[in-house]
Amino acid sequence: MRAAVLSLGLPHATSSYQSVTVSVGVAATLPSVAQRPGDLVEAADAALYAAKHRGRNAVVEHGFVQLVDEAGMALAS
């Protein structure tokens, strides 16, 4: 989505990119009784603020869990 908006080349006079950009915050989790639905929304919101803090045209992800296999090795997600 970020790249698609940038590729449109929509003019934005006050942007350092001189075109419209998008900053995105993404959060993911596995369902758990220990978490409230609002926790996921709060995590996405925190990721969005982190993306905005990095500057324009950024994507930041926030994950609650790190997936591991039986040997304790981190799995790619």
Secondary structure, DSSP 8 states (H G I E B T S, - for coil): -HHHHHHHT-B-TTSTTSB----EEEEE----TTS-HHHHHHHHHHHHHHHHHH-SS-EEEEES---B-TTS-B---
